[in-house]
């Protein structure tokens, strides 16, 4: 498959992933029963799987040992950890809100690293 097609799939999935994360985090903080809907539990996993498969394909095409790609992987682990606190593991709405805000900030930094192709992201240059 063409690099630009996979990159477009990756970027689209990343956009959908963060939008759904923000919605689910909002529902978690507000303790909405919508968070328990079956579709709400399944769709993000499908989108995130597409996102990760496309990411691996792109990394293989350009070489996975780029410092900025390794930075994105480390930040992804941090984002996932914060995301689980924001949606499931946070004991109080305040804890879930703080984790959600931090997760979105980490996501934004991941985006800046991707755009700059530099581990420093928005701090580069």
C-alpha positions in Angstrom: 0.0 0.0 0.0 1.1 3.6 -0.7 2.9 5.5 2.1 0.5 8.5 1.7 -2.6 6.3 1.9 -1.3 4.7 5.1 -0.3 8.1 6.5 -3.8 9.4 5.8 -5.4 6.4 7.5 -3.1 6.9 10.5 -3.9 10.6 10.8 -7.6 10.0 10.4 -7.6 7.3 13.0 -5.5 9.5 15.3 -8.1 12.3 15.0 -11.0 10.0 15.6 -9.2 8.4 18.5 -8.6 11.7 20.4 -12.2 12.9 19.7 -13.6 9.7 21.1 -11.2 9.8 24.0 -12.3 13.3 24.9 -16.0 12.3 24.7 -15.5 9.2 26.8 -13.4 11.1 29.3 -16.2 13.7 29.6 -18.7 10.9 30.2 -16.4 9.4 32.8 -16.0 12.7 34.7 -19.7 13.4 34.5 -20.5 9.7 35.4 -22.7 9.3 32.4 -24.3 5.9 31.8 -23.5 6.4 28.1 -19.9 5.3 28.9 -21.3 1.8 29.5 -22.9 1.4 26.1 -21.4 -1.6 24.2 -20.6 0.4 21.1 -18.8 3.0 23.1 -16.6 0.2 24.5 -15.9 -1.4 21.2 -15.4 1.4 18.6 -12.4 3.1 20.3 -10.6 -0.3 20.3 -11.2 -0.8 16.6 -10.0 2.7 15.8 -7.0 2.4 18.0 -6.1 -0.9 16.4 -6.3 0.7 12.9 -4.2 3.6 14.2 -1.5 1.3 15.6 -1.4 -1.0 12.6 -0.9 2.0 10.3 1.7 3.4 12.7 3.7 0.2 12.5 3.4 0.1 8.7 4.6 3.7 8.5 7.5 3.0 10.9 8.6 0.0 8.8 8.5 2.1 5.7 10.7 4.9 7.0 12.7 3.0 9.5 11.5 2.4 13.1 14.7 3.5 14.8 14.1 7.2 14.2 14.5 9.1 17.5 11.2 10.9 17.0 9.3 7.6 16.4 10.8 6.1 19.6 9.7 9.3 21.4 6.2 8.8 20.1 6.1 5.2 21.4 7.2 6.2 24.9 4.7 9.1 24.9 2.0 6.7 23.7 2.6 4.5 26.7 2.2 7.5 29.0 -1.0 8.6 27.1 -2.5 5.1 27.5 -1.7 5.1 31.2 -3.3 8.5 31.7 -6.2 7.4 29.6 -7.0 4.4 31.7 -7.0 6.6 34.8 -9.2 9.2 33.0 -11.8 6.7 31.9 -11.7 3.7 34.2 -9.2 3.7 37.1 -9.6 7.2 38.5 -11.5 7.0 41.8 -13.0 10.4 41.7 -14.3 12.7 39.0 -11.5 15.1 39.8 -8.8 12.5 39.4 -10.4 11.4 36.1 -10.5 15.0 34.9 -6.9 15.7 35.8 -5.8 12.5 34.0 -7.9 13.4 31.0 -6.4 16.9 30.7 -2.8 15.4 31.1 -3.6 12.8 28.5 -4.8 15.4 26.0 -1.6 17.4 26.6 0.5 14.3 26.0 -1.5 13.6 22.8 -0.8 17.2 21.7 2.9 16.7 22.3 2.8 13.4 20.4 1.3 15.4 17.5 4.0 18.0 17.7 6.7 15.3 17.6 5.0 13.8 14.6 4.8 17.1 12.8 8.3 18.2 13.6 9.9 14.7 13.1 11.9 15.7 16.2 11.7 14.3 19.8 11.5 17.9 21.0 8.3 18.5 19.1 7.1 22.0 19.6 10.3 22.8 21.6 12.5 22.0 18.5 14.1 24.7 16.5 
